[in-house]
Structure formats: C-alpha cells, structure tokens
Amino acid sequence: MNKKQVLDLLGLAQRARKITTGEDLVLKKIRKHQVQVVFLAADCGQTTQKKFSDKCQSYHVPLATNFTRAELSVAIGQVRSIIAVTDSGFGKKLKSLLFSE
C-alpha cells in the first residue's frame, strides 16, 4: 500500500467535499449507508476504536486504521481522528489502494 497516494487522494476528496469528519456525523452517515470507507486514527482512544470497528463491521463498511491522527490531519488540513469518504468514486479507488494485497 502506498500511504502517500492514499493520503493525497484523501486530501483531494476533502477539497471536493466528499468526506465527513467527526464522530457523530460519521456514525450518522454509517447508519444511513452513505459511507464508502472509514479512516480511524491508529492513535485515537480505545473506546472510539471499539465503537467504530464494531459499527463498521455490522454495516459492512471497510475500516482503515493504519494512519496516525497527524497523518490524517495533514492530509485533509483539519485536526481529525475519524474521516468517512462518502463518494463512491473516491471510495472505490481508496479501497483498491488500501485492501488490494
């Protein structure tokens, strides 16, 4: 997996306004089946990690936890530890980069 490529694409999705950030908003989008892939910072709290891994598993949403809060924040230009990609085009490309091994 090319981390730089994934983070660049995440930044592009941010500029295209195709992502949602923040715990409550991301949970709402997951429940409405409007999320393609979720990025969760590897260094966020254990409670948050468990909540989102369980939620993503039950709604069959891919979850990427191999980035730090700093990496995700720099990629989108905001300090965030949870990011959901809502666009199917960006989602498809990110999933192919993240999970094709």
C-alpha positions in Angstrom: 0.0 0.0 0.0 1.3 3.4 -0.9 0.5 5.7 2.1 1.3 8.9 0.3 -1.0 8.1 -2.6 -3.9 7.3 -0.2 -3.3 10.5 1.8 -3.1 12.6 -1.3 -6.4 11.1 -2.6 -8.0 11.8 0.8 -6.9 15.4 0.5 -8.4 15.6 -2.9 -11.7 14.1 -1.6 -11.6 16.8 1.1 -11.3 19.6 -1.4 -14.1 18.0 -3.4 -16.2 18.0 -0.2 -16.7 14.2 -0.5 -15.8 13.4 3.1 -17.4 13.7 6.5 -15.5 14.2 9.7 -16.3 14.0 13.4 -17.6 11.0 15.4 -21.3 11.9 15.5 -21.6 12.9 11.8 -19.6 9.8 10.7 -21.8 7.5 12.8 -24.9 9.1 11.3 -23.6 8.5 7.7 -22.7 4.9 8.5 -26.2 4.2 9.8 -27.7 5.7 6.6 -25.4 3.6 4.4 -23.8 6.7 2.9 -20.1 5.8 3.6 -17.7 4.0 1.3 -14.7 3.7 3.6 -13.8 5.0 7.1 -10.4 6.2 8.3 -9.8 5.9 12.0 -6.5 7.1 13.5 -4.4 4.3 15.0 -3.6 6.5 18.0 -7.1 7.5 19.0 -8.8 6.3 22.2 -9.7 2.6 22.7 -13.4 3.4 23.3 -13.6 5.2 19.9 -11.7 2.4 18.2 -14.0 -0.2 19.5 -17.1 1.8 18.7 -16.2 2.4 15.1 -14.7 -1.1 14.5 -18.0 -2.7 15.7 -20.2 -0.2 13.8 -18.2 -0.6 10.5 -18.3 -4.4 10.9 -22.0 -4.6 11.4 -22.7 -2.2 8.5 -20.1 -3.8 6.3 -18.0 -0.7 5.8 -14.3 -1.0 5.2 -12.2 0.5 8.1 -8.6 1.7 7.6 -6.7 2.1 10.9 -3.1 2.2 9.6 -2.7 6.0 9.7 -2.0 8.3 12.7 -4.0 11.3 13.7 -1.2 13.5 12.5 -1.1 11.9 9.0 -4.9 12.1 8.6 -5.0 15.7 9.8 -2.2 16.9 7.5 -3.9 15.1 4.5 -7.2 17.0 5.0 -6.0 20.2 6.6 -8.0 19.8 9.8 -7.2 18.1 13.1 -9.3 14.9 12.9 -9.0 11.3 14.0 -12.1 9.9 12.1 -12.9 10.5 8.5 -15.5 8.9 6.3 -15.4 9.0 2.5 -18.9 9.4 1.1 -18.2 9.4 -2.7 -18.3 6.1 -4.5 -15.6 7.0 -7.0 -13.1 8.1 -4.2 -14.3 5.1 -2.1 -13.6 2.6 -4.9 -10.1 4.0 -5.6 -9.2 4.2 -1.9 -10.4 0.6 -1.3 -8.3 -0.7 -4.2 -5.2 1.1 -2.8 -5.8 0.1 0.8 -7.1 -3.5 0.6 -5.5 -4.9 -2.6 -2.8 -7.2 -1.4 
